[in-house]
Amino acid sequence: MLSVLTVAAGIFLLTHLDTVLVLLAFGTAPGYEPPEIIIGHFLSTGFGLGVSITGAVLATELLHDYAFLLGLLPLVLGIRGLYNRREASQPLKIAEHMSRRHRIGNVTFAGVGLNGENIAVFVPFFAGLTLLELTAVSVLYIIGAGLVVAVALLISLRAAAVAIPEWVETVLVPVVLILVGLYVFGAGWVAA
């Protein structure tokens, strides 16, 4: 169990570096208040975790001994990301005069957008876990989500404006996807 939680914590940290930067951007944007950012972040986290768990359960039931092949998904996404390096991300353009619901929606949808790559990593990792391990990892990820938003909001109190550095999206995220894909594929291949 300890090794599963250690790997899960590492995957969480690596897949949420971009989330911290986006939350920092919202935290420094005019008009956004911490409760709106927190609510939006937890809504997107719940969505990503729910889709990941559902995908893992379906993959385990449908693919049985071949669930490790899902490791190819983050591997391919990572290689494609390195091959097709994107231009630097544009700073978030956020209007000051939006409704509270609209601001929460912006944070939520930004988080859901970031969850696409996270889901590609989480599903293959979750597919091999027992119910007890999956529950423990889910609790760890919910606690981690709280820490991520707390850190981002604390840093944003000191920062004037933050733009997501180009290297996060063009190098770090694809490399993390490749490493996770290799881990899931390799661990499953050895076990099969």
Buried (B, 14 or more C-beta within 10 A) or exposed (E): EEEBBEBBBBBBBBBBBBBBBBBBBBBBBEEBEBEBBBBBBBBBBBBBBEBBBEBBBEBBEEEEEEBBBBBBBBBBBBBEBBEEEEEEBEEBEBEEEBEEEEBBBBBBBBBBEBBEBBBBBBBBBBBBBEEEBBEBBBEBBEEBBBEBBEBBBEBBEEEEEBBBBEEBBBBBBBBBBBBBBBBBBEBBEEEE
